[in-house]
């Protein structure tokens, strides 16, 4: 047990953000020797593929339990093909009615509890993800008994159930996402997001080249562009550019602005800040926004400039 995992000897970690939760869980999975249990309301292929990568070449018992409510499958909140990945790896895939918990138990020892589902957004397996929180605990015998009872309560999925569900989904009519009118302006103005401060997890976790280089991922450029444009880090950047003379910031100055804007405690070192900035720049260069320009004018440092009033 590391003093950094349980700094106050309380038997649990600090509150972990999205990436810290994923990384600590990943470390535990890499060293597992016996058994892994994942309870997650939503389960997506990208999440189960990540789990497979952590458990590769390990002959252990693994149980994945999802909710698989009708709406989860119909709307794509969970993927049916997660079952196939589990089956190919000799793992059990189960469903538990009304499940909303997110619990991961490794070797009946490391217990992870928090808000992340085993999805791309939940585990920060895609560049712009959810704002999740969780903790790592030492599992007690009572904890283990409760989880074992949940396993017993759940229903194991087999080929027959999978094929029937697949047929059911294939016959569904097109389901359009419901849209709602905006809040009244006075309410919307009060609820505006604060773009003065950001967290490390608001930044893309990888360079664009790493994401686009993974051929197994089907990437829709238009969807990715829209998601990035609606992300907090993008809006934070536009907000900062608007406050600068000529609506431009050079690389070194932006590194300093990022460092001063981070809410994380402790903050990453300067090199870590620059890595975050490089990741963000890589997506801006790859996707390209007609109102943003990244250049090196007069052979100086790299500059990002807002070309119009966004």
C-alpha positions in Angstrom: 0.0 0.0 0.0 1.4 3.4 -1.0 1.3 6.4 1.3 0.2 8.4 -1.7 -2.9 6.2 -2.1 -3.9 6.5 1.5 -2.2 9.7 2.7 -3.9 9.9 6.0 -4.0 6.2 6.8 -7.8 6.2 6.6 -7.9 3.1 4.5 -9.0 5.1 1.4 -7.6 7.3 -1.2 -8.2 11.0 -1.6 -11.2 11.8 -3.8 -10.0 10.9 -7.3 -10.8 12.7 -10.5 -11.6 10.9 -13.7 -8.1 10.2 -14.9 -6.7 9.4 -11.4 -9.6 7.0 -10.8 -9.0 5.3 -14.2 -5.2 5.1 -13.7 -5.4 3.7 -10.2 -7.9 1.1 -11.2 -5.8 0.3 -14.2 -2.7 -0.3 -12.0 -4.7 -2.6 -9.8 -6.0 -4.6 -12.8 -2.5 -5.0 -14.2 -1.4 -6.8 -10.9 -4.6 -8.8 -10.3 -4.1 -12.5 -9.7 -7.5 -14.0 -9.0 -10.7 -12.2 -9.6 -12.3 -8.9 -10.9 -15.9 -7.8 -10.5 -17.2 -4.8 -12.3 -20.6 -3.4 -11.6 -21.5 -0.5 -13.9 -25.0 0.7 -15.0 -23.7 1.5 -18.5 -21.1 -0.6 -20.3 -19.6 0.2 -23.7 -17.3 -1.7 -26.0 -14.5 0.8 -25.5 -14.7 0.3 -21.8 -14.6 -3.5 -22.0 -11.8 -3.3 -24.6 -9.8 -1.2 -22.0 -10.5 -3.9 -19.4 -9.3 -6.6 -21.8 -6.0 -4.7 -22.4 -5.4 -4.5 -18.6 -6.1 -8.2 -18.1 -4.4 -9.5 -21.3 -2.7 -12.9 -20.8 -4.2 -13.3 -17.3 -6.2 -16.4 -16.5 -8.5 -14.9 -13.9 -12.2 -14.9 -13.1 -13.9 -11.8 -14.3 -17.5 -10.8 -13.9 -19.0 -7.8 -15.6 -22.5 -6.7 -14.5 -24.5 -4.1 -16.3 -28.1 -2.8 -16.2 -29.2 -3.4 -19.8 -32.5 -1.6 -19.4 -34.6 -1.4 -22.6 -33.7 2.3 -23.0 -30.0 1.6 -22.4 -29.8 -0.8 -25.3 -32.2 1.1 -27.6 -30.5 4.4 -27.1 -26.9 3.0 -27.2 -26.1 3.9 -23.6 -24.8 0.3 -23.3 -23.5 -1.9 -26.1 -24.8 -5.5 -26.7 -21.4 -6.5 -28.1 -19.8 -6.2 -24.7 -21.2 -9.7 -24.1 -19.2 -11.1 -27.0 -16.0 -9.6 -25.8 -16.6 -11.1 -22.3 -17.5 -14.5 -23.8 -14.4 -14.5 -26.0 -12.3 -14.0 -22.8 -14.2 -16.6 -20.8 -15.7 -13.9 -18.5 -19.2 -13.8 -17.2 -21.5 -11.0 -18.4 -24.5 -10.5 -16.2 -27.4 -8.0 -15.9 -29.0 -6.6 -12.8 -32.3 -4.9 -12.9 -32.3 -1.3 -11.7 -28.5 -1.3 -11.3 -27.1 2.3 -10.9 -24.0 1.5 -8.9 -20.4 1.8 -10.2 -18.3 -0.6 -8.2 -15.0 -2.3 -9.2 -13.5 -5.0 -6.9 -10.0 -6.5 -7.6 -8.8 -9.7 -5.9 -11.3 -9.1 -3.1 -8.9 -6.4 -1.9 -9.0 -3.2 -3.9 -12.4 -1.7 -3.9 -13.2 1.3 -6.3 -16.4 3.2 -5.7 -17.4 6.3 -7.6 -19.4 7.8 -10.4 -17.5 6.4 -13.5 -19.3 3.8 -15.7 -17.2 1.4 -17.8 -17.6 3.7 -20.9 -15.4 6.0 -22.9 -16.9 9.1 -21.2 -16.9 7.6 -17.8 -13.4 6.3 -17.7 -11.9 9.1 -19.8 -11.0 6.7 -22.7 -11.9 9.4 -25.2 -10.2 12.9 -25.3 -13.1 14.9 -23.9 -14.9 13.0 -21.1 -17.2 13.4 -18.1 -16.3 15.0 -14.8 -16.2 11.9 -12.6 -15.2 11.3 -9.0 -14.4 8.2 -6.9 -12.3 6.7 -4.2 -10.2 3.6 -3.7 -10.8 1.6 -0.5 -9.6 -1.5 1.3 -12.4 -4.0 0.8 -13.8 -5.5 4.0 -15.5 -8.9 4.4 -18.8 -7.2 4.6 -18.2 -5.4 1.3 -17.3 -8.6 -0.4 -20.4 -10.3 0.9 -22.6 -7.5 -0.4 -21.0 -7.7 -3.9 -21.3 -11.5 -3.9 -25.0 -11.2 -3.1 -25.4 -8.8 -6.0 -23.7 -11.3 -8.3 -26.1 -14.0 -7.1 -29.1 -11.6 -7.7 -28.0 -10.8 -11.3 -28.9 -12.9 -14.4 -26.1 -14.4 -16.5 -26.3 -13.7 -20.2 -25.9 -16.5 -22.7 -25.9 -16.8 -26.5 -29.7 -17.2 -26.7 -30.4 -14.1 -24.7 -27.8 -12.1 -26.7 -29.2 -13.2 -30.1 -32.8 -12.4 -29.1 -31.8 -9.0 -27.8 -29.8 -8.3 -31.0 -32.9 -9.2 -33.1 -35.1 -7.0 -30.9 -32.7 -4.0 -31.3 -32.4 -4.5 -35.1 -36.2 -4.3 -35.4 -36.5 -1.0 -33.5 -37.6 2.1 -35.4 -35.2 5.0 -35.5 -34.9 6.6 -32.1 -34.4 10.4 -32.3 -32.8 12.2 -29.4 -35.3 14.4 -27.7 -34.6 18.1 -27.7 -35.8 20.8 -25.2 -36.1 24.5 -25.4 -33.6 26.7 -23.6 -34.1 27.9 -20.1 -35.4 31.5 -19.7 -32.6 33.9 -20.3 -32.5 35.1 -16.7 -32.1 31.6 -15.5 -29.5 30.7 -18.2 -27.4 33.7 -17.4 -27.4 32.7 -13.7 -26.4 29.1 -14.5 -23.6 30.0 -16.9 -20.5 27.8 -16.5 -17.4 29.5 -15.0 -14.7 29.6 -17.6 -12.0 31.1 -15.4 -10.8 27.9 -13.9 -10.4 24.3 -15.3 -9.3 20.9 -14.2 -6.7 18.6 -15.7 -9.4 16.2 -16.7 -11.0 18.9 -18.9 -8.1 18.6 -21.3 -7.8 15.8 -24.0 -5.9 12.9 -22.4 -4.0 12.1 -25.6 -2.7 13.7 -28.8 -5.1 13.6 -31.8 -2.6 11.5 -33.7 -2.9 8.7 -31.0 -6.7 8.7 -31.2 -6.9 8.8 -35.0 -4.1 6.3 -35.3 -6.2 3.6 -33.6 -7.9 2.0 -36.6 -10.3 0.0 -34.5 -12.1 3.2 -33.6 -14.5 4.6 -36.1 -14.2 8.4 -35.6 -16.8 10.7 -36.9 -14.9 14.0 -37.5 -18.1 16.1 -37.4 -19.2 14.6 -34.0 -15.7 15.0 -32.6 -15.6 18.6 -33.7 -19.0 19.4 -32.2 -18.0 17.7 -28.9 -14.8 19.6 -28.7 -16.5 22.9 -29.5 -18.9 22.2 -26.7 -16.3 21.1 -24.2 -15.3 23.2 -21.2 -11.6 23.4 -22.2 -12.5 24.8 -25.6 -14.9 27.4 -24.2 -12.2 28.3 -21.6 -9.7 28.8 -24.3 -12.0 31.1 -26.3 -12.8 33.0 -23.1 -9.1 33.6 -22.5 -8.4 34.6 -26.1 -11.2 37.2 -26.0 -9.5 38.9 -22.9 -6.1 39.2 -24.6 -4.9 42.1 -26.8 -5.4 41.2 -30.4 -7.2 38.1 -29.3 -4.0 36.1 -29.4 -1.7 34.2 -26.9 1.7 32.8 -27.5 2.6 29.3 -26.4 4.7 30.2 -23.3 2.1 32.7 -22.0 -0.7 30.2 -22.5 1.3 27.6 -20.5 1.4 30.1 -17.6 -2.3 30.9 -17.9 -3.2 27.2 -17.8 -1.0 26.6 -14.7 -2.7 29.5 -12.9 -6.2 28.4 -14.0 -5.9 24.8 -12.8 -8.1 23.8 -9.8 -6.1 20.5 -9.2 -4.2 20.3 -5.9 -1.4 19.6 -6.3 -1.0 21.1 -9.7 1.0 19.2 -12.3 4.6 20.4 -13.0 5.3 22.8 -15.8 6.2 19.9 -18.1 2.8 18.3 -17.4 1.1 21.6 -18.1 2.8 21.8 -21.5 1.8 18.2 -22.3 -1.8 19.1 -21.6 -1.4 22.2 -23.9 0.2 20.1 -26.7 -2.7 17.6 -26.5 -5.2 20.4 -26.9 -3.3 22.0 -29.8 -3.0 18.7 -31.6 -6.8 18.4 -31.8 -7.2 22.0 -32.8 -4.8 21.5 -35.6 -6.3 18.2 -36.7 -9.9 19.2 -36.7 -9.4 22.9 -37.7 -11.8 25.7 -36.8 -12.1 28.5 -39.3 -12.1 31.1 -36.5 -8.9 29.9 -34.8 -5.4 30.1 -36.2 -2.3 28.5 -34.9 0.9 29.8 -36.5 4.5 30.9 -35.8 4.6 34.5 -36.9 8.0 36.3 -37.3 9.8 33.0 -36.4 8.7 33.5 -32.8 6.9 31.1 -30.5 3.7 29.3 -31.6 0.7 31.6 -31.4 -3.0 30.9 -31.2 -5.3 33.6 -32.4 -9.1 34.1 -32.4 -9.9 35.4 -35.9 -13.5 36.6 -35.3 -15.8 37.3 -32.5 -16.9 33.8 -31.5 
